[in-house]
Amino acid sequence: METDMRKITGLSAFAALIATPALAHHPLAGAPMETFAHGVLSGIGHPVLGFDHLFFVVAVGLAAAMIGRLSTAPFAYLGAMIVGVFLAYGGIALPGAELVIAASLIVLGGLVASGAALRAPGVLVLFALAGLFHGWAFGGSIAGQEAGIGGAVLVGYLLGLAVVQYVVALAAGALLAKGGEAIRPRLAGAVVAGVGATFLLENVEGLAFAALGLG
């Protein structure tokens, strides 16, 4: 048990350390998206380089496998994620998005770590709610591009986002299905929750500093 706790703490700290804003939000090294290929590459890079998003998608795959809907349940997240991208692209704000994203890791990771029997309706609702905010965060990268983006870039971006996250979720769920030592879902869930707690504390700290005029 003590060894598992050390693994959880170490993995959570490592993920938070390497998930810097520059890495998580510039898969093209800050260059603007101008072509379909740029959109695809950026869409693939954002969930992979943004560890808050990556860890959540891993938990999506684990939870989807736990409710016996590995191939279909992630679409609840992906569909809402696409809606979130369009909300950001259209200039519609979702207050407290970063806090909600961090909380989503804590909640879903905690559910997986608990080892309790998960019910499909509740899991799908959680996927959809979280997907909306994760998608909004993804959409911020294209909404903030000064020159705007064309339709081909947007299609490529959404394609990259959807495909890479679906593959990650499937891979995580498939490892769970193998059982044995392939993966320890409760440990993985605890790591996800730990990463979420770290991000949540960072966001709360940032808000506190800003309120005090120290940001």
N, C-alpha and C positions, 0 to 999 in steps of 0.2 A: 504493500500500500504506500509506504514511504517512497519507494522507488518510482511508482506511478505519479505521485504528487510532484516529485522533482522533475519528471518528464513533462508534466503539464505546465509547470512554472517556466521551465527552460524554453519549451516550444512557444509558449505565449509571448515571452519576452523577446525571443528571436524574431517572431513575426512582426511584432509591433516596432522593433528596431529597424527592420529593413523596409517596412512599408512607409517610406517617407513620401510627402506630397509630390515631390518632383518625380519619383519613380512611378507612383501610382497613377498619375494623371498625364504623363507624356510618353506614351508608347512610341511616338514618332520623334522623340527627342525635342519636342516643342514645335516641330514643323507643322504647318497647317495641312489639313486634309483637302486634297484637290482632285483626287481621282477615286474611282471605285476601289482600286487596290489599296489606296491609303485608308479608305473607310474600313475595309476588311481587316487590315493590319491593326488599325487603331481599336476596332471592335474586339479583336482577339486579345490585344494587349491589356486593355483596361481591366477586365475581370481577373486576369492572371497576375498582373503587376500590382493591383490593388488588393492587398491581402485581406481587408475586411470583406470584400466581395468574394474573393476566392474561398475563404474559409466558410462563408455562409453557403456557397454553392455545394461544397463538400458535405455540409450538414443536410442540405436539401436531398442529395443523393442517398445519404444514410437513412434519413427519415422516410423517403419514398420507398426504399427497400423494406423498411420495417413495417410499412402498411401494405406491402405487397403490390405496389404500383410504381415500380421503378421506371418503367418506360413511359408512363403517362403523367404521373403526378408532377414532375418538374415543369410541365407545360403551364400549370397554374402560376408558377413563379415567372416563367419566361413571358407569358402573355401579358401579365401585369407589368413586367419590366419594360416591355415595349411601349405600353401606355405611358409609363413614367418618363421614358425618353421623349415622347411627343409632348408631354406636359412641359418639360424643361425647354424643349425646342420652341414651344409656343409662348414661352415667357411666363408660365404659370408657376408660382412659387409653392413649395411644400415646406412650411416652417418646421424647423428642427429636424431636417432630414438626416443630418449626420448623427444626431442623438438616437433617432429611430433605427438607423442602420446598425449602430452599435448595440442597441437594445435587442434587435432581431437576432444577432449572434448569441447573445446571452440566453434568450428565450429558447430558440431552436436547439442550440448546443446543450442547454440544460435539460431539455426534453429527451434528447438522444442519450445524454449521460445518465439520466435517471433510470434507464432500463425499463421504464413503465410501458405498458401496451399503449401504443398511439392509435388514435382514431382518425380515419381518413378525413372526415369533414373539417375537423379542427385544424389538421395539418395543412389541408389545401387552402383554407382561409388565411392561415399564417403565411404560407407561401405567397399568396396573392398580395396581401398587405405589405409584406416586406419587399416583394418584387417591385411594387409601385415606387417605393423610396429608393431602392437600389437603382432602378431605371432612371429616376429623376437625377440621381448623381451622375450616371453615365451621360445623360443628355446635356449636363452642364458643360461638357467639353466641346460639344458642337454648337450649343447656344452662345458660347462665349467667343467663338471664332469670328474675328472682326469682318472678314470678307464674306462671311456666310458660307454655306455649302450647297452643292448642287444635289439633285435628286439621286444621281448615281452614287455619290459619296454617302448619302444617308442610307440608301439600300445596302451598300457594302458594310457600313458601320453596324447596322442592325443585324445583318447576316453573321458578321463576325462575333458580335455579342452573343447571339442566340446559340450558334453552333458550338462555340468553345465552352459555354456554360453547360449546355446539355451534355457534351462529352465528359466534362469533369464530373457532373452529377452521376452519369451512368457508370463511370469508372469507380467512383466512391461506393456506389450501391452494389456494383458487381463484386468488389472486394469483400463487402459485408456478406454477400450471398455465399461466398466461398467458405466462410466460417473459419474455424481453427485459429491459427496464428496469423492469417492473412491480414487481419485488421481487428482491432479492439474497439468496437463502436462506442462503448461508454467512455473510454479514454479519449477517443477522437472528439466526442461530444463535449467532454470537459475542456479540451484544448480550445475548441471553438468558443465556448462560453468564456474561457479565460481571455482569449483575444478580444472578444466583445467588451469585456469588463475593462481591459486596458484602453481600448479606443474610447469607451464611454468616459473614463476618468480623464483622458486627454482632452476630450471635448468640453467637459464640465470645467476643467482647469482653464481652458482657453476662454470660456465665457466669463469665468470669475475674474480673470486678469483684465479682460476687456471692460467689464463693469467697473473695475477699480482704476481704469485708465492706464493699465500697465501693459496692454497688448501692443 
